[in-house]
Amino acid sequence: MKVLILAGGKGTRAYPYTEYLPKPMMPIGGKPVITRVMEIFARQGIKEFVVSLGYRKEVITDYFEGRSSPWKVDLIDTGENTDTGGRIYKARHLLGDRFMATYTDGLCDVPLAKLLAFHEKRVKLGGLATITSVPLVSQYGTIEANDDGQIVAFREKPTLYEHWINAGFFVMEKAIFRNWQGENLEREVFPALQKKGRLYTYQHRGFFKSMDTYKDQQEIETLCETGKMPWLVPVAGKGSKPRTKPKAARRT
């Protein structure tokens, strides 16, 4: 199993940080966020990566080519202006019959074995891709009122379980490339598959945090400083206790 990591975007929402560094190289606890994403997979036994490069590719190339790694990492230049779907398509020759894909700005404790098992069952139904989704966390506090308009409660940034968002952890079959339509993964490729009934979602209620902005980076950095890395699935036998209650998804 290989993981394709989309690492070629300009990360405009993280400006001005990304004026000097590509977004995948933004630091989290002393390591680039791209390696934090790789740790999520490696901790669960998946250690082969294909990194799709574009904007400021030389920075990422220098990082990986200048050091030894416990993982197998292949780098491919897919062009500075290529869209998300195009980056995957251009790397298709490096991928197996089934592969995973993700961005470099989402940290999540999704159980990969369960995700893959879910996907396997949907392939038998004709599925070609599975998207991990998490419940939406409101960026605002909400007000609850009764029929008279009297406020009965305030909810601070509630988790909205009736709305689910793309967490960016995908499983795909290589046959998907025979059904590939468009250059943008989210606006063209996936909607085309959905219309054919060949797209599924694995709903995850655990930890999720997207690093869209510099503010997000600072919040994740604070978690590392306190010794917490909730995006890593506990390893059996390491003294970690399993959770009895899922943590709410986070996206601010």
C-alpha positions as CSV (number, residue, x, y, z in Angstrom):
1,M,0.0,0.0,0.0
2,K,1.3,3.4,-1.0
3,V,0.2,6.8,0.1
4,L,0.2,9.7,-2.4
5,I,0.7,13.0,-0.6
6,L,-0.4,16.2,-2.3
7,A,2.4,18.7,-1.5
8,G,2.4,21.0,-4.5
9,G,-0.1,23.7,-3.6
10,K,0.8,27.3,-2.7
11,G,-1.0,27.4,0.6
12,T,-2.3,30.9,0.1
13,R,-4.4,30.8,3.3
14,A,-1.3,30.3,5.4
15,Y,0.3,33.5,4.0
16,P,2.8,35.2,4.9
17,Y,4.4,32.0,6.2
18,T,4.1,30.3,2.8
19,E,5.9,33.2,1.1
20,Y,9.1,31.6,2.4
21,L,8.2,28.0,2.9
22,P,5.9,25.6,1.0
23,K,3.0,24.7,3.3
24,P,4.1,21.1,3.8
25,M,7.3,22.4,5.4
26,M,5.5,24.5,8.1
27,P,6.9,23.3,11.4
28,I,4.9,21.3,14.0
29,G,6.8,20.4,17.1
30,G,10.2,20.8,15.4
31,K,9.2,18.7,12.3
32,P,7.6,19.7,9.0
33,V,3.9,19.0,8.9
34,I,4.4,16.6,6.0
35,T,6.4,14.3,8.3
36,R,3.6,14.5,10.9
37,V,1.2,13.4,8.3
38,M,3.5,10.5,7.3
39,E,3.7,9.5,11.0
40,I,0.0,8.9,11.0
41,F,0.3,6.3,8.3
42,A,3.7,4.8,9.5
43,R,2.4,4.4,13.1
44,Q,-0.3,2.1,11.6
45,G,2.1,0.1,9.4
46,I,1.9,2.0,6.0
47,K,5.4,3.3,5.2
48,E,5.6,3.9,1.4
49,F,4.9,7.4,0.2
50,V,4.8,9.2,-3.1
51,V,5.1,13.0,-2.7
52,S,3.5,15.1,-5.5
53,L,5.5,18.3,-5.7
54,G,4.9,21.8,-7.2
55,Y,5.3,25.1,-5.5
56,R,8.8,25.6,-4.0
57,K,9.6,21.9,-4.7
58,E,13.3,22.4,-4.1
59,V,12.7,23.0,-0.4
60,I,10.9,19.7,0.0
61,T,13.4,17.9,-2.3
62,D,16.3,19.2,-0.3
63,Y,14.7,18.0,3.0
64,F,14.1,14.4,1.9
65,E,17.2,13.9,-0.3
66,G,19.5,15.3,2.4
67,R,18.6,12.9,5.2
68,S,17.9,9.2,5.8
69,S,14.4,8.1,6.4
70,P,12.8,5.1,8.0
71,W,10.2,5.2,5.2
72,K,10.3,4.8,1.4
73,V,9.7,8.2,-0.1
74,D,9.5,8.9,-3.8
75,L,9.3,12.5,-5.1
76,I,7.6,13.5,-8.3
77,D,7.3,17.0,-9.8
78,T,3.7,17.4,-11.0
79,G,4.1,21.1,-11.9
80,E,3.6,24.3,-10.0
81,N,0.2,25.2,-11.4
82,T,-1.3,21.7,-11.5
83,D,-4.6,21.3,-9.6
84,T,-5.2,18.6,-7.0
85,G,-6.8,16.0,-9.4
86,G,-4.1,16.6,-11.9
87,R,-1.4,15.9,-9.4
88,I,-2.8,12.5,-8.6
89,Y,-3.3,11.6,-12.2
90,K,0.3,12.6,-13.1
91,A,1.6,10.2,-10.4
92,R,-0.6,7.3,-11.4
93,H,2.3,5.2,-12.8
94,L,3.9,5.2,-9.3
95,L,0.8,3.8,-7.5
96,G,-0.4,0.3,-7.0
97,D,-3.8,-1.3,-7.8
98,R,-5.1,0.2,-4.5
99,F,-3.6,3.3,-2.9
100,M,-4.3,6.0,-0.4
101,A,-4.0,9.8,-0.8
102,T,-4.1,12.8,1.4
103,Y,-3.1,16.4,1.8
104,T,-0.4,17.8,4.0
105,D,-2.6,20.0,6.1
106,G,-4.9,17.5,7.9
107,L,-4.1,15.6,11.1
108,C,-6.5,12.9,12.0
109,D,-6.6,9.7,14.2
110,V,-8.6,7.8,11.6
111,P,-8.1,4.0,12.0
112,L,-6.6,3.0,8.7
113,A,-7.4,-0.7,9.0
114,K,-11.1,0.1,9.5
115,L,-11.0,2.6,6.7
116,L,-9.5,0.1,4.3
117,A,-12.0,-2.6,5.4
118,F,-14.9,-0.2,4.7
119,H,-13.4,0.6,1.3
120,E,-13.0,-3.1,0.4
121,K,-16.7,-3.8,1.0
122,R,-17.7,-0.8,-1.1
123,V,-15.4,-1.9,-4.0
124,K,-17.6,-5.1,-4.2
125,L,-20.5,-2.7,-4.7
126,G,-18.7,-0.9,-7.5
127,G,-17.0,1.7,-5.5
128,L,-13.8,3.3,-6.8
129,A,-12.9,5.7,-4.0
130,T,-13.7,6.3,-0.3
131,I,-13.4,9.7,1.4
132,T,-12.9,10.0,5.1
133,S,-15.4,12.5,6.5
134,V,-15.7,14.1,9.9
135,P,-18.5,16.2,11.5
136,L,-18.3,19.9,11.0
137,V,-17.3,22.0,13.9
138,S,-18.9,25.5,13.8
139,Q,-16.4,28.4,13.8
140,Y,-19.1,30.3,15.7
141,G,-20.9,29.9,19.0
142,T,-24.6,29.2,18.5
143,I,-27.8,30.4,20.3
144,E,-30.7,28.1,21.2
145,A,-34.1,29.7,21.9
146,N,-37.6,28.4,22.7
147,D,-40.7,29.3,20.7
148,D,-41.1,32.6,22.5
149,G,-37.6,33.7,21.4
150,Q,-36.3,33.3,24.9
151,I,-32.6,32.2,24.9
152,V,-32.3,28.9,26.7
153,A,-28.6,28.0,26.0
154,F,-25.4,29.1,24.4
155,R,-23.2,26.5,22.6
156,E,-19.5,27.4,22.0
157,K,-18.4,26.2,18.6
158,P,-20.6,23.1,18.6
159,T,-20.0,20.0,16.5
160,L,-22.7,19.7,13.9
161,Y,-23.2,16.0,13.3
162,E,-25.8,16.6,10.6
163,H,-23.0,18.1,8.4
164,W,-19.9,16.2,7.4
165,I,-16.8,17.5,5.7
166,N,-13.9,16.0,3.7
167,A,-11.0,15.1,6.1
168,G,-8.6,14.4,3.2
169,F,-7.8,10.7,3.9
170,F,-8.7,8.8,0.7
171,V,-8.6,5.2,-0.5
172,M,-8.7,4.7,-4.3
173,E,-8.6,1.9,-6.8
174,K,-6.3,2.2,-9.8
175,A,-9.3,1.6,-12.0
176,I,-10.4,5.1,-11.0
177,F,-8.1,6.6,-13.7
178,R,-10.4,5.1,-16.4
179,N,-13.2,7.2,-14.9
180,W,-11.1,10.4,-14.2
181,Q,-12.8,13.6,-15.2
182,G,-11.4,17.0,-14.6
183,E,-8.4,18.6,-13.0
184,N,-9.8,19.5,-9.5
185,L,-10.3,16.6,-7.2
186,E,-13.0,18.2,-5.0
187,R,-15.0,20.1,-7.6
188,E,-14.7,17.8,-10.7
189,V,-13.2,14.3,-10.1
190,F,-15.2,13.3,-7.0
191,P,-18.6,14.8,-8.2
192,A,-18.3,12.9,-11.4
193,L,-17.7,9.7,-9.5
194,Q,-20.6,10.5,-7.2
195,K,-23.0,10.9,-10.1
196,K,-22.0,7.4,-11.3
197,G,-22.6,6.0,-7.8
198,R,-19.0,5.0,-7.4
199,L,-18.0,7.2,-4.4
200,Y,-18.4,6.4,-0.7
201,T,-17.5,8.0,2.6
202,Y,-16.2,6.5,5.8
203,Q,-17.5,8.6,8.7
204,H,-15.0,9.2,11.5
205,R,-15.9,10.8,14.8
206,G,-12.4,11.0,16.3
207,F,-9.8,13.8,16.3
208,F,-9.4,16.0,13.2
209,K,-7.6,19.3,12.9
210,S,-6.9,21.1,9.6
211,M,-3.9,23.4,9.3
212,D,-5.4,25.9,6.9
213,T,-4.0,29.1,8.3
214,Y,-1.1,30.3,10.4
215,K,-3.5,30.5,13.4
216,D,-4.2,26.8,12.9
217,Q,-0.4,26.1,12.9
218,Q,0.0,27.9,16.2
219,E,-2.9,25.9,17.8
220,I,-1.3,22.6,16.7
221,E,2.1,23.8,17.9
222,T,0.6,24.4,21.3
223,L,-0.7,20.8,21.4
224,C,2.8,19.5,20.7
225,E,4.3,21.8,23.4
226,T,2.0,20.2,26.0
227,G,3.0,16.8,24.8
228,K,-0.3,16.0,23.2
229,M,-0.5,14.5,19.6
230,P,-4.1,13.3,19.5
231,W,-3.8,12.6,15.8
232,L,-1.7,9.6,16.4
233,V,-3.5,6.3,17.0
234,P,-2.3,4.7,20.3
235,V,0.0,1.7,19.7
236,A,-0.9,-1.5,21.5
237,G,1.6,-2.4,24.2
238,K,3.0,1.1,24.6
239,G,1.1,1.9,27.7
240,S,-1.6,3.9,25.9
241,K,-5.2,3.5,27.0
242,P,-7.9,3.2,24.4
243,R,-10.4,6.0,24.3
244,T,-13.8,5.2,25.8
245,K,-15.4,8.3,24.2
246,P,-14.5,9.8,20.8
247,K,-13.1,13.3,20.8
248,A,-15.0,15.9,18.9
249,A,-13.7,16.8,15.4
250,R,-11.9,20.1,15.3
251,R,-11.8,22.6,12.4
252,T,-11.5,26.3,13.1
